[in-house]
Amino acid sequence: MRFRSVLISCVVTLGAEAQAQSVVPTPSAMQTIREQDLRTDLFAMAGDAMRGREAGTLDEMRASIWTAEQLRKIGLAPMGEEGTFFQWFNMRRTRLSTTGSSVRIGGKPFALWTDIAPASNTAGDVVGTTVFAGDGSDSTIDVRGRVAVVTLRPTSQGTRTTTNTPEYRAVRQGITMQSGALTRRGAAAVIIVADSIGEMMFEAVAKLQSRGAYTVIGGANRFAPAGRGGGGRGGRGGGATQAPQAGPILFAHRSALEQLRQDGQGVEIHLRSESFDAPSVNIIGVVRGTDPVLRNEYVVFSSHQDHDGVRYAVAGDSIWNGADDNGSTSVALLAIARAWVKQPSKRSALFIYHGAEERGLLGSLWHAAHPVVPLASMAAVLNGDMIGRNHPDTASLLGIQPPHRNSAALVAMALDANNRTGKFVLDSLWDRPTHTEGWYFRSDHVPYARLNVPALFFSTNLHDDYHTPRDNPDRIDYAKLTRMTKWMYLTGWIVANAKERPAIDAGFQLER
Ligand SMILES: [Zn+2]
């Protein structure tokens, strides 16, 4: 992880609130949070039998049923529809349709997704002729109104920590940059021919792009955060940012170069778009509070049960298990729930597993718009995403510095809890608006924070296995995960038993 070398520890002075809150003692039930339970649960939830839990597939349903069954066994009360743990919602999926779409070059048909892969979701019709523009670097070649053919120049993107493998990122970003440049030069459509790395990644590009994009109709935020709109991180596999007039972008096999480099061939591109609904689900349970008044307020523990499913293989493994992302928090919530049932708090504790987070925070957008308890009764949302990796002594808490902080009182409680549990050195860089990953905006606390619910995001940050098939349960630091779990637990416990619930900061306004 490249940011490890530039860690800056965050020394936050504990204010008066923290001193006051430390009167909430650590409950003995915290000792029931055990490393062995976290391990057992995570090997089940992120094992190959769950097939990566992809939203909108039976695999997410299987994982959701498993999760709900754990909550039932632990003794939570269901808070979903009709006495179940399930809150259903529909995702709207939009993708290029194989039916009705066609590509012909020089009179020869190219089968969609196998012979040639659209590299964006742009639909449309283009009839024209080809012009070969080499690798695209010679800007004197006139591509205006033509179908520009170029050879792929993958970028060297080994340095940026983000979704997918470095090879995939290099190819995707090469496609984006080259097609963007040719579109700006007036090309009606762009065909990019794979080089050797591109050829290795051809199936991956086709598989991810053919999934299309997802949104949720009737969710909380009309404006999805930048970079997350509809697709989610790694969700749509697209990611090509194009001007509105951009034409189709096609990715061709290396073997097609001999034909495609001939200028003046007739091209007919017809790409049709289709939209349909696919179900996803939030899983919600509650441990009722013991105080007759405060039990009508809730501390919310939040995770997401979905991950990226079965995708392209890396070293022979095609199941993207998502052990850290976000099996880690999901099993942490099970452990927290066990402790909570053993020793309930004054306020109630609501446990929410959001579906389709990887598709663009869709489950949390839905639940924030259709909450099972009033938003105003939520004392805090404590969301975790990826809490079991990297250096044992460091972690991130996001939402603790302006402009992301929306409750200084809640921050003080979480820092107090850290001092009494994990004692992590907090890496403050990831919470900054200048952080290149925009990490604060990439998990399920965001829709709640936008609606003025005090919210925090616990994470141990990105790593090289993030959104690859290597994010497996055997790579988790279980001792660290246990400490992270206890930290989330105790933060929630303090919120749930404090005399005053954490207040929202005046003038809270996210930068996007
Ligand atoms: Zn993820």
Residues whose N, C-alpha, C, O or C-beta is under 5 A from the ligand:
A	BS01	ZN	D325
